[in-house]
Amino acid sequence: MNIGLKEILIKNNINDCDILYVASSGFAIYWDKKFVHNTIDTLIELMKNKTLVMPSFSFDFCDNGIYDVNKSPTYCGIVSSNFMHRKDVKRTIHTPMHNVSIFGEKQFYFLSQVYETSFGHNSFFEDLEKFNTGVLLIDCSFNDGVPFIHCLEEKNGCTYRDYKIFKGKVIDSEGKTIDYTFKRYVRNGSAIPEFKSEEFVDKYAVKFKYEHSYYIYFKLK
């Protein structure tokens, strides 16, 4: 375990939440296997009596109509990819495109939920807002790593997105195939307003550096 990283995370109050959502870069070329595994080990140790979540988004369901919980790769980077294959980590079925991988105390709760959409009402990300949730970004910008802005878009009915229905098959962790239909709030070609994330980060987030990597941390509420 990387003791130095754990100490700086605690110093910046990363352990003051009950659920920690961690998004990381998919393009950090200086990350090696040691960094990846030390980062995961440290976060699991930090949240061992709480809940650790990472995105494991996959577009297999959109591309070929099949989402396999065990086999569909994630495009969310090497840290998330390694995390979702850990022994005590489970990947959600709902929703097939914007699924997440979960370790810890709330794992059973989230796995038992049936979410209808990726980000709006009755979604995993809306559910996170009910809890004492923190968000940690590793070498990842706010716009690239924070999906919660899509919750606001969907719940408030923005003009530049519309619902699209996707149908296909989901293969669960035991190999059972399920016919699956869900809706996703997709761009419709209209102009998208600029969100000035730098102002939010400067006002509400903690920023720090450890070795080669930059971190951003904030609470959902």
C-alpha positions, -999 to +999 in steps of 0.1 A: +000+000+000+012+035-008+015+051+026+024+085+012-007+087-009-029+076+020-015+103+042-021+131+017-056+119+010-064+120+047-048+154+050-072+167+024-102+151+041-109+126+014-122+102+041-148+126+053-175+110+030-194+077+033-193+071-004-163+081-026-168+083-064-134+082-082-128+091-118-094+090-134-077+098-167-077+073-195-046+089-211-020+093-183+010+079-201+033+080-171+011+057-150+027+022-145+013-009-130+027-001-096+010+033-096-023+018-107-024-010-081-010+012-053-038+038-060-065+011-059-050-005-027-048+029-010-084+039-019-098+005-008-079+008+025-091+043+030-127+033+024-127-002+038-156+004+061-174+027+037-181+026-001-158+031-030-172+036-066-156+040-100-172+044-134-170+014-157-189+029-186-191+008-217-206+014-251-209-023-260-247-022-255-249+008-279-226-006-305-237-043-306-267-046-284-249-066-257-236-057-223-217-084-205-210-075-168-179-097-168-165-091-202-175-057-216-145-034-213-147+001-198-133+032-216-129+050-182-092+043-179-067+018-165-074+025-129-112+019-133-105-012-155-083-028-129-106-018-100-136-035-116-118-068-118-108-069-081-122-098-061-145-079-038-157-054-064-190-058-082-202-042-114-238-030-118-262-041-145-282-009-145-276+009-168-257-010-195-238+021-208-232+041-176-226+012-152-203+015-122-181-008-101-186-008-064-166-019-033-178-018+003-207-012+026-233+000+001-225-025-026-255-047-021-278-017-019-267-003-053-266-037-070-302-044-059-316-012-075-333-011-109-324+022-125-344+034-155-320+059-170-283+069-168-285+103-151-321+116-145-348+106-120-344+071-107-308+068-118-276+057-099-262+092-100-294+107-086-292+080-059-257+091-049-270+126-040-290+110-011-258+101+007-227+118+021-208+114-012-174+128-022-159+130-057-122+125-064-107+132-098-072+119-106-055+136-135-089+142-148-107+175-155-141+183-140-158+182-174-143+148-182-148+131-149-180+145-134-212+131-148-235+148-123-240+178-147-260+154-168-283+148-139-292+185-139-297+184-177-320+154-176-340+164-145-345+200-158-353+190-193-326+208-212-333+218-249-302+202-264-310+166-255-338+142-261-346+106-249-336+077-271-346+041-265-320+014-265-328-023-266-305-053-263-293-080-240-275-079-207-254-108-195-252-108-157-223-119-135-236-155-135-239-157-172-277-153-174-289-133-204-317-107-199-336-088-225-331-051-216-346-018-226-336+016-212-337+053-222-307+076-226-308+114-228-287+120-259-276+152-278-301+163-304-278+186-324-288+219-307-261+242-293-248+233-258-242+261-234-208+265-218-204+253-182-176+272-165-163+244-144-132+263-133-154+286-112-170+257-095-137+240-088-121+272-074-150+278-051-160+243-039-131+219-045-098+210-029-069+207-054-036+190-046-007+171-062+010+139-053+041+128-073+032+132-110-006+133-105-031+161-098-062+156-077-095+174-073-119+166-045-153+180-036-185+169-018-218+165-037-236+184-009 
